[in-house]
Amino acid sequence: MDTQKKALVIINPISGTSRKKRIFDMLKQKSDLSRFDFDVRYTKCKGHASELAKEAVDKRYDYVLAVGGDGTVNEIAANLVHTDTALSIIPLGSGNGLARHLGISTQASKALDVFFDENVVNIDYCKANDIFFFCTFGMGLDAKVSEAFSKRKTRGLHTYLTGALTEYAKVKSETYIITPENEESFSQKAFMITCANASQWGYNARIAPAADIRDGLMDVVILLPFPVYDAAPLGLQLFTKHFDKSSFVKIIKTKQLVIEREKEGIAHVDGEPVFMGKKVDVRIFGGGLRVVVPREK
C-alpha cells in the first residue's frame, strides 16, 4: 500500500528577488522521499498557478507548496479553499505578507522545515466582489502603490518605499460611504481604506497590528487625511506595530461591509492591482483554508 503523501511544488520563477533553482535540491536533502511524492512544476504565465492548483485538488494531492510571492500564493490558495489539500508557503517573493503574518521564515530552508513538520491549521479567507484575498484588500494610496510597484522592473523594500513616497505626493483623499454589517452607513473622507484579514501588507509593514487571521473578523483600517509633516511618524508606526495608535487611523472590526466610492478605479487584492467599480462588497469566511504553519512555541 502506498503510504507516500503527494505534494505539488508550484514555483513562480520570476517572483521577487530570490533564486529558486535550489528548491528541489533542498527537498531531496531534507527528506528521504519515502514520506512524500513530489511533483515540481514551474509557472509559465499569470493564471498558470491557478490551473496547477486546480489540478492538484482534482488529483487529491495532500499539499501544494507555493514557491513565490503573495500573488502566487493568492492564485494557489483561491483554488484550495474548502478542500482537503493544504497550502504550504515557501515565501520567495517581494513582500511575503501572508507568510510573515503566519510566522513562516523567508529563508527557503527554514520554510521547508515548517512544511516537513506538517502542522496544519485552518485560517480565514475573504472576498471583495467575489475576488479572493487572504491578506489585505485596499483602495486609495495602497492600491496606487501596488499599481506602481507592479510596473517596476526591480523589486524589494527600497523600490516599494520609493513608490509609496511618489504615490503619496499624487494621491488625493476621497469620500467613501461605508456600511458595516448590521450598522448604519456613514460617510468618511479618507486617504486609504484597507480591509485586513492578516496584519500586514508585507515587508513587516503592519497596517492592522491586531488582526487575527483565525477570528472570523476583518480589521477595516481607515486612514484619515493627514498633513505632510505627519507622514514620517505614520511610516514609523507602520513598521513598529503601532499604526493603530495613530489619531489619523480608525479601525472597524466586521464580518462584512460595503464600500462605495466616488468613481471606479484601481484597488488591490494581496498586493496585486485590480480594476473595480464604485461599489465593493467585502466579506470574510471563517476557517476555509488549510495552511501549514510553524508550531507555537
KOLKOLFI-647954 format. One record per residue (C-alpha): residue number from 1; y negated, x, z negated. Coordinates in Angstrom, 2 decimals. Layout:
<pts>
[pt NUM; [Y; X; Z]]
...
</pts>
This chain:
<pts>
[pt 1; [0.00; 0.00; 0.00]]
[pt 2; [-3.41; 1.35; 0.97]]
[pt 3; [-5.50; 1.83; -2.19]]
[pt 4; [-8.45; 3.51; -0.49]]
[pt 5; [-11.80; 1.79; -0.63]]
[pt 6; [-13.68; 1.51; 2.64]]
[pt 7; [-17.23; 2.83; 2.83]]
[pt 8; [-19.55; 2.75; 5.81]]
[pt 9; [-22.18; 5.51; 5.75]]
[pt 10; [-25.23; 4.49; 7.79]]
[pt 11; [-27.58; 7.39; 8.46]]
[pt 12; [-31.06; 7.00; 9.88]]
[pt 13; [-31.61; 10.46; 11.42]]
[pt 14; [-35.38; 10.10; 11.82]]
[pt 15; [-36.49; 8.58; 8.49]]
[pt 16; [-38.51; 10.62; 6.02]]
[pt 17; [-38.70; 14.39; 6.00]]
[pt 18; [-35.24; 15.36; 4.73]]
[pt 19; [-32.39; 16.78; 6.80]]
[pt 20; [-29.29; 14.59; 6.77]]
[pt 21; [-26.74; 16.66; 8.67]]
[pt 22; [-25.01; 17.82; 5.49]]
[pt 23; [-24.26; 14.33; 4.12]]
[pt 24; [-20.70; 14.20; 5.45]]
[pt 25; [-20.01; 17.72; 4.18]]
[pt 26; [-21.22; 16.64; 0.74]]
[pt 27; [-18.94; 13.60; 0.86]]
[pt 28; [-15.94; 15.80; 1.54]]
[pt 29; [-16.92; 18.27; -1.15]]
[pt 30; [-17.40; 15.62; -3.83]]
[pt 31; [-14.31; 13.54; -3.02]]
[pt 32; [-10.70; 14.38; -2.18]]
[pt 33; [-10.90; 11.43; 0.24]]
[pt 34; [-7.95; 9.76; -1.49]]
[pt 35; [-10.31; 7.23; -3.10]]
[pt 36; [-12.40; 6.42; -0.04]]
[pt 37; [-12.06; 5.96; 3.69]]
[pt 38; [-15.47; 6.97; 5.06]]
[pt 39; [-16.86; 5.83; 8.39]]
[pt 40; [-20.09; 7.67; 9.26]]
[pt 41; [-22.47; 6.12; 11.78]]
[pt 42; [-25.97; 7.11; 12.93]]
[pt 43; [-28.62; 4.54; 13.80]]
[pt 44; [-29.98; 4.70; 17.33]]
[pt 45; [-32.96; 2.34; 17.12]]
[pt 46; [-34.71; -0.17; 14.88]]
[pt 47; [-32.31; -3.01; 14.06]]
[pt 48; [-29.19; -0.92; 14.57]]
[pt 49; [-28.67; -0.50; 10.81]]
[pt 50; [-28.66; -4.29; 10.52]]
[pt 51; [-25.92; -4.58; 13.14]]
[pt 52; [-23.82; -1.92; 11.43]]
[pt 53; [-24.19; -3.63; 8.04]]
[pt 54; [-23.03; -6.95; 9.51]]
[pt 55; [-20.03; -5.14; 10.95]]
[pt 56; [-19.21; -3.69; 7.52]]
[pt 57; [-19.27; -7.15; 5.94]]
[pt 58; [-17.09; -8.61; 8.70]]
[pt 59; [-14.56; -5.80; 8.20]]
[pt 60; [-14.67; -6.28; 4.41]]
[pt 61; [-15.94; -2.83; 3.56]]
[pt 62; [-16.32; -2.21; -0.16]]
[pt 63; [-19.54; -0.21; 0.19]]
[pt 64; [-22.33; 0.58; 2.60]]
[pt 65; [-24.21; 3.82; 1.93]]
[pt 66; [-27.78; 3.60; 3.22]]
[pt 67; [-28.99; 7.11; 4.05]]
[pt 68; [-32.68; 6.87; 4.86]]
[pt 69; [-35.86; 5.27; 3.59]]
[pt 70; [-36.97; 1.83; 2.44]]
[pt 71; [-36.96; 0.42; 5.98]]
[pt 72; [-33.34; 1.43; 6.48]]
[pt 73; [-32.40; 0.09; 3.04]]
[pt 74; [-34.11; -3.23; 3.81]]
[pt 75; [-32.27; -3.67; 7.12]]
[pt 76; [-28.92; -3.00; 5.49]]
[pt 77; [-29.47; -4.88; 2.23]]
[pt 78; [-30.60; -8.05; 4.04]]
[pt 79; [-27.11; -8.31; 5.51]]
[pt 80; [-25.29; -7.66; 2.24]]
[pt 81; [-26.81; -10.43; 0.09]]
[pt 82; [-24.22; -12.82; -1.31]]
[pt 83; [-21.32; -10.73; -0.03]]
[pt 84; [-18.70; -8.60; -1.79]]
[pt 85; [-19.96; -5.45; -0.05]]
[pt 86; [-22.07; -3.31; -2.37]]
[pt 87; [-25.06; -1.21; -1.37]]
[pt 88; [-25.36; 2.46; -2.34]]
[pt 89; [-28.69; 4.13; -1.65]]
[pt 90; [-28.95; 7.79; -0.65]]
[pt 91; [-32.77; 7.93; -0.56]]
[pt 92; [-33.83; 10.41; 2.09]]
[pt 93; [-36.84; 8.54; 3.40]]
[pt 94; [-40.51; 8.87; 2.51]]
[pt 95; [-41.46; 6.57; -0.37]]
[pt 96; [-37.94; 5.54; -1.52]]
[pt 97; [-39.38; 2.75; -3.68]]
[pt 98; [-36.19; 0.79; -4.44]]
[pt 99; [-34.16; 3.91; -5.24]]
[pt 100; [-36.84; 5.27; -7.55]]
[pt 101; [-37.10; 1.93; -9.36]]
[pt 102; [-33.33; 1.91; -9.88]]
[pt 103; [-33.35; 5.49; -11.17]]
[pt 104; [-31.47; 6.95; -8.20]]
[pt 105; [-32.31; 10.60; -7.53]]
[pt 106; [-33.98; 11.56; -4.26]]
[pt 107; [-31.66; 14.59; -4.17]]
[pt 108; [-28.76; 13.64; -1.91]]
[pt 109; [-26.17; 15.41; -4.04]]
[pt 110; [-27.18; 13.56; -7.21]]
[pt 111; [-27.45; 10.23; -5.37]]
[pt 112; [-23.88; 10.71; -4.11]]
[pt 113; [-22.76; 11.33; -7.69]]
[pt 114; [-24.13; 7.87; -8.52]]
[pt 115; [-22.10; 6.39; -5.66]]
[pt 116; [-18.87; 8.04; -6.79]]
[pt 117; [-19.39; 6.67; -10.31]]
[pt 118; [-19.22; 3.13; -8.80]]
[pt 119; [-21.39; 1.40; -11.40]]
[pt 120; [-22.24; -1.84; -9.57]]
[pt 121; [-24.80; -4.39; -10.80]]
[pt 122; [-26.42; -7.46; -9.25]]
[pt 123; [-30.14; -7.40; -8.51]]
[pt 124; [-32.63; -9.98; -7.26]]
[pt 125; [-33.98; -10.22; -3.74]]
[pt 126; [-36.96; -12.03; -2.23]]
[pt 127; [-38.12; -13.66; 0.96]]
[pt 128; [-41.58; -14.01; 2.50]]
[pt 129; [-41.38; -16.77; 5.13]]
[pt 130; [-37.63; -16.01; 5.45]]
[pt 131; [-38.16; -12.25; 5.84]]
[pt 132; [-36.16; -10.35; 3.22]]
[pt 133; [-37.70; -7.84; 0.86]]
[pt 134; [-36.27; -6.04; -2.14]]
[pt 135; [-39.22; -4.01; -3.43]]
[pt 136; [-42.59; -5.44; -2.50]]
[pt 137; [-44.42; -7.75; -0.12]]
[pt 138; [-48.15; -7.44; 0.31]]
[pt 139; [-51.36; -8.48; 2.04]]
[pt 140; [-54.66; -6.66; 2.18]]
[pt 141; [-55.03; -2.94; 1.51]]
[pt 142; [-51.34; -2.11; 1.06]]
[pt 143; [-50.47; -3.86; 4.32]]
[pt 144; [-53.15; -1.93; 6.20]]
[pt 145; [-51.94; 1.33; 4.67]]
[pt 146; [-48.36; 0.52; 5.72]]
[pt 147; [-49.50; -0.21; 9.26]]
[pt 148; [-51.44; 3.06; 9.49]]
[pt 149; [-48.57; 5.05; 7.90]]
[pt 150; [-46.07; 3.66; 10.40]]
[pt 151; [-48.12; 5.17; 13.24]]
[pt 152; [-48.30; 8.66; 11.74]]
[pt 153; [-46.09; 11.39; 13.16]]
[pt 154; [-45.92; 13.18; 9.81]]
[pt 155; [-44.64; 11.65; 6.57]]
[pt 156; [-44.88; 12.47; 2.88]]
[pt 157; [-47.14; 11.73; -0.08]]
[pt 158; [-50.14; 13.61; 1.33]]
[pt 159; [-50.04; 11.55; 4.53]]
[pt 160; [-49.71; 8.35; 2.51]]
[pt 161; [-52.66; 9.15; 0.22]]
[pt 162; [-54.84; 10.22; 3.15]]
[pt 163; [-54.05; 6.92; 4.89]]
[pt 164; [-54.81; 4.95; 1.72]]
[pt 165; [-58.26; 6.52; 1.39]]
[pt 166; [-59.02; 5.95; 5.06]]
[pt 167; [-58.00; 2.29; 4.95]]
[pt 168; [-59.82; 1.69; 1.66]]
[pt 169; [-63.05; 2.57; 3.43]]
[pt 170; [-62.35; -0.03; 6.12]]
[pt 171; [-60.64; -2.96; 4.38]]
[pt 172; [-62.73; -5.84; 3.06]]
[pt 173; [-61.83; -8.37; 0.37]]
[pt 174; [-60.52; -11.76; 1.46]]
[pt 175; [-60.43; -15.15; -0.20]]
[pt 176; [-56.91; -16.43; -0.85]]
[pt 177; [-55.60; -19.80; -2.02]]
[pt 178; [-52.71; -19.12; -4.39]]
[pt 179; [-50.25; -21.76; -5.57]]
[pt 180; [-47.65; -20.54; -8.08]]
[pt 181; [-44.57; -22.66; -8.76]]
[pt 182; [-45.36; -25.81; -10.77]]
[pt 183; [-49.02; -24.84; -11.16]]
[pt 184; [-52.35; -25.85; -9.67]]
[pt 185; [-53.71; -23.97; -6.68]]
[pt 186; [-56.62; -21.64; -7.26]]
[pt 187; [-58.99; -19.70; -5.04]]
[pt 188; [-59.23; -15.96; -5.54]]
[pt 189; [-61.22; -13.28; -3.78]]
[pt 190; [-59.01; -10.20; -3.72]]
[pt 191; [-58.74; -6.76; -2.21]]
[pt 192; [-54.97; -6.99; -2.14]]
[pt 193; [-52.06; -9.20; -3.25]]
[pt 194; [-48.64; -7.66; -3.85]]
[pt 195; [-45.53; -9.63; -4.75]]
[pt 196; [-43.30; -7.19; -6.61]]
[pt 197; [-39.58; -7.52; -7.21]]
[pt 198; [-39.39; -3.83; -8.16]]
[pt 199; [-42.05; -1.84; -9.96]]
[pt 200; [-43.32; 0.41; -7.20]]
[pt 201; [-44.18; 0.91; -3.55]]
[pt 202; [-42.62; 4.37; -3.52]]
[pt 203; [-43.75; 7.91; -4.37]]
[pt 204; [-43.75; 6.68; -8.02]]
[pt 205; [-46.85; 4.58; -7.31]]
[pt 206; [-46.11; 1.79; -9.78]]
[pt 207; [-48.01; -1.27; -8.63]]
[pt 208; [-46.19; -3.51; -11.15]]
[pt 209; [-45.08; -1.29; -14.04]]
[pt 210; [-43.41; -4.11; -15.98]]
[pt 211; [-41.46; -5.60; -13.06]]
[pt 212; [-37.76; -6.16; -13.75]]
[pt 213; [-35.51; -6.41; -10.70]]
[pt 214; [-32.95; -8.47; -12.63]]
[pt 215; [-35.13; -11.04; -14.43]]
[pt 216; [-35.39; -13.62; -11.63]]
[pt 217; [-39.19; -13.37; -11.51]]
[pt 218; [-41.71; -11.74; -9.21]]
[pt 219; [-44.75; -9.92; -10.59]]
[pt 220; [-47.61; -11.05; -8.35]]
[pt 221; [-50.29; -8.37; -8.58]]
[pt 222; [-53.82; -9.37; -7.57]]
[pt 223; [-56.30; -6.53; -7.14]]
[pt 224; [-59.83; -7.90; -7.51]]
[pt 225; [-62.83; -6.41; -5.68]]
[pt 226; [-63.93; -3.20; -7.40]]
[pt 227; [-66.78; -0.70; -6.99]]
[pt 228; [-66.12; 2.56; -5.18]]
[pt 229; [-66.53; 4.66; -8.33]]
[pt 230; [-63.50; 2.89; -9.86]]
[pt 231; [-61.16; 3.91; -7.02]]
[pt 232; [-60.17; 7.21; -8.67]]
[pt 233; [-59.40; 5.67; -12.11]]
[pt 234; [-57.34; 2.96; -10.39]]
[pt 235; [-55.43; 5.62; -8.47]]
[pt 236; [-54.70; 7.47; -11.71]]
[pt 237; [-53.46; 4.27; -13.35]]
[pt 238; [-51.25; 3.60; -10.33]]
[pt 239; [-49.37; 6.89; -10.83]]
[pt 240; [-49.26; 6.79; -14.65]]
[pt 241; [-47.67; 3.35; -15.14]]
[pt 242; [-50.94; 1.76; -16.31]]
[pt 243; [-52.10; -0.13; -13.24]]
[pt 244; [-51.55; -3.46; -15.02]]
[pt 245; [-54.04; -2.40; -17.72]]
[pt 246; [-56.99; -2.34; -15.31]]
[pt 247; [-59.66; -5.02; -15.70]]
[pt 248; [-59.56; -5.38; -11.90]]
[pt 249; [-55.88; -6.39; -11.92]]
[pt 250; [-54.40; -9.85; -12.56]]
[pt 251; [-50.63; -10.39; -12.75]]
[pt 252; [-48.73; -13.66; -12.45]]
[pt 253; [-45.00; -13.94; -13.08]]
[pt 254; [-43.34; -16.64; -11.00]]
[pt 255; [-40.22; -17.57; -9.03]]
[pt 256; [-42.14; -18.90; -6.07]]
[pt 257; [-45.67; -19.13; -4.73]]
[pt 258; [-47.60; -19.98; -1.59]]
[pt 259; [-50.40; -17.70; -0.43]]
[pt 260; [-52.95; -18.95; 2.10]]
[pt 261; [-55.47; -16.57; 3.63]]
[pt 262; [-58.45; -16.87; 5.93]]
[pt 263; [-56.66; -15.72; 9.08]]
[pt 264; [-53.29; -14.49; 10.31]]
[pt 265; [-52.65; -10.78; 10.40]]
[pt 266; [-50.73; -7.82; 9.08]]
[pt 267; [-48.62; -7.96; 5.94]]
[pt 268; [-45.85; -5.62; 4.82]]
[pt 269; [-42.29; -6.02; 3.57]]
[pt 270; [-40.87; -2.98; 1.75]]
[pt 271; [-43.49; -0.80; 3.37]]
[pt 272; [-42.83; -1.99; 6.93]]
[pt 273; [-45.79; -3.74; 8.64]]
[pt 274; [-45.17; -7.25; 9.97]]
[pt 275; [-47.47; -9.81; 11.58]]
[pt 276; [-47.60; -13.06; 9.62]]
[pt 277; [-49.53; -16.32; 9.73]]
[pt 278; [-52.20; -17.69; 7.45]]
[pt 279; [-49.68; -19.31; 5.07]]
[pt 280; [-46.83; -17.42; 3.42]]
[pt 281; [-44.15; -18.87; 1.15]]
[pt 282; [-42.73; -16.18; -1.14]]
[pt 283; [-39.59; -16.79; -3.22]]
[pt 284; [-37.20; -14.81; -5.39]]
[pt 285; [-33.44; -15.30; -5.55]]
[pt 286; [-31.62; -14.10; -8.64]]
[pt 287; [-28.74; -11.64; -8.63]]
[pt 288; [-27.81; -11.92; -4.96]]
[pt 289; [-27.29; -8.26; -4.05]]
[pt 290; [-24.65; -5.87; -5.38]]
[pt 291; [-26.01; -2.34; -5.79]]
[pt 292; [-24.60; 0.92; -7.16]]
[pt 293; [-26.90; 2.27; -9.88]]
[pt 294; [-26.80; 5.07; -12.48]]
[pt 295; [-25.24; 4.15; -15.78]]
[pt 296; [-27.73; 3.55; -18.57]]
[pt 297; [-27.92; 6.45; -20.95]]
</pts>
